[in-house]
């Protein structure tokens, strides 16, 4: 998994709040530092009524992608399909999203598509009326997936389940730790050892609060060459950490 990924790439997670948006920003920064034209697409933004910056806003602040698009926004902080129903808004249609992402792929080298919550959260509806998920979107696009995971207790099971679901769908996938603690404990090191075969990166805790300039300069050091980083030796990384 050393060849850099291009075209559409899905960014999903083992759960909500694992750091998908900051990882999306880090991959954006690393890829743009490598000279790529990068677009970031958020199919469904929920919680828009809270007044918090959108995920695309956060990525833009940290990494300034060439293009940032949110396809649909819903007021309540719920799964996108549920949020659409509660707000009585039109749900996301799968092939509308596919077409929008492919439009970006035609104009960019790398298009990062950030999901909502975990891999199997209902995102919207197919033309048949069935719900679709980020996993379905990955299959429809023929895109690999970055799985953002926690560093601590419980992550191995959640990560394994997510990777297994992707493997069953023939979707190539790798893992990025969304927030590596400043003072890692035994459980963090043990989990790291288990995840290394699939690991594509690890971001430090608090990366999203960094000065954008520092963030952009630092991002390549958090990611492996598959995601346009320079991290190629986990043993050396661990010794430095």
BELMO-V784509 format. One record per pair of residues at least 24 apart in sequence whose C-alpha atoms are under 7 Angstrom apart, sorted by the first residue. I is the first residue (numbers start at 1). GAP is how many residues later the second one is. D is the distance in whole Angstrom. If there is no record, write none. Layout:
# BELMO-V784509
<<I;GAP;D> <I;GAP;D>>
This chain:
# BELMO-V784509
<<1;225;6> <2;223;6> <2;224;5> <3;222;7> <3;223;5> <4;221;6> <4;222;4> <4;223;6> <4;224;6> <5;221;6> <5;222;6> <6;103;6> <6;104;5> <7;98;6> <7;102;6> <7;103;5> <7;104;6> <8;97;6> <8;102;6> <8;103;5> <8;104;6> <8;135;6> <9;102;6> <9;103;5> <9;104;6> <9;134;5> <9;135;5> <9;136;6> <10;102;6> <10;103;5> <10;104;6> <10;128;7> <10;133;7> <10;134;6> <10;135;5> <10;136;6> <11;101;7> <11;102;6> <11;103;5> <11;104;6> <11;134;6> <11;135;5> <11;136;6> <12;102;6> <12;103;5> <12;106;6> <12;107;6> <12;133;7> <12;134;6> <12;135;5> <12;136;6> <13;104;6> <13;105;5> <13;106;6> <13;134;5> <13;135;4> <13;136;6> <14;104;5> <14;133;7> <14;134;6> <14;135;6> <14;144;6> <14;145;6> <14;148;6> <15;102;5> <15;103;5> <16;101;4> <16;102;6> <18;130;6> <18;131;6> <18;132;6> <18;160;6> <19;129;7> <19;159;5> <19;160;7> <20;128;6> <20;158;7> <21;34;6> <21;38;7> <22;37;7> <22;186;6> <23;155;6> <24;35;7> <24;88;7> <25;34;5> <25;37;6> <25;38;5> <26;193;5> <27;200;6> <28;35;6> <28;37;6> <29;34;5> <29;187;5> <29;190;6> <30;189;6> <30;190;5> <30;198;5> <30;199;6> <31;197;5> <34;194;7> <36;73;6> <36;74;7> <37;29;6> <37;71;5> <37;72;5> <37;73;6> <38;27;6> <38;28;6> <38;29;7> <38;70;6> <38;71;6> <38;72;5> <38;73;6> <39;26;6> <39;27;6> <39;28;5> <39;29;6> <39;65;7> <39;69;6> <39;71;6> <39;72;5> <39;73;6> <40;25;7> <40;27;6> <40;28;5> <40;29;6> <40;71;6> <40;72;5> <40;73;6> <41;27;6> <41;28;5> <41;29;6> <41;71;6> <41;72;5> <41;73;6> <42;27;6> <42;28;5> <42;29;6> <42;71;6> <42;72;5> <42;73;7> <43;27;6> <43;28;5> <43;29;6> <43;54;7> <43;72;7> <44;26;7> <44;27;6> <44;28;5> <44;29;6> <44;36;6> <45;25;7> <45;27;6> <45;28;5> <45;29;6> <46;27;6> <46;28;5> <46;29;6> <46;30;6> <46;31;5> <46;32;6> <46;34;6> <46;37;7> <47;27;6> <47;28;5> <47;29;4> <47;30;4> <48;25;6> <48;26;6> <48;27;5> <48;28;7> <49;26;5> <49;27;7> <61;151;7> <62;150;5> <62;153;7> <63;149;7> <63;153;6> <79;42;6> <79;43;6> <79;44;7> <80;42;7> <80;43;5> <80;44;7> <81;41;6> <81;42;5> <81;43;5> <91;33;5> <91;34;6> <92;31;7> <92;32;4> <92;33;6> <93;31;6> <93;32;5> <93;33;6> <93;34;7> <94;30;7> <94;31;6> <94;32;5> <94;38;7> <98;43;7> <119;43;7> <135;31;7> <138;33;7> <139;30;7> <139;32;7> <143;28;7> <144;27;6> <144;28;5> <144;29;6> <145;26;7> <145;27;6> <145;28;5> <145;29;7> <146;27;6> <146;28;5> <146;29;6> <146;30;7> <147;26;7> <147;27;6> <147;28;5> <147;29;6> <148;27;6> <148;28;5> <148;29;6> <148;30;6> <149;26;7> <149;27;6> <149;28;5> <149;29;6> <150;27;6> <150;28;6> <150;29;7> <151;26;6> <151;28;7> <151;29;6> <151;37;6> <151;40;7> <152;35;6> <152;36;5> <153;34;7> <156;35;7> <174;24;5> <174;25;6> <174;26;6> <175;24;5> <175;25;5> <175;26;7> <176;24;5> <176;25;5> <176;26;5> <177;24;6> <177;25;4> <177;26;6> <178;24;6> <178;25;5> <179;24;5> <179;25;5> <179;26;4> <180;24;5> <180;25;5> <181;24;5> <200;24;5> <200;26;7>>
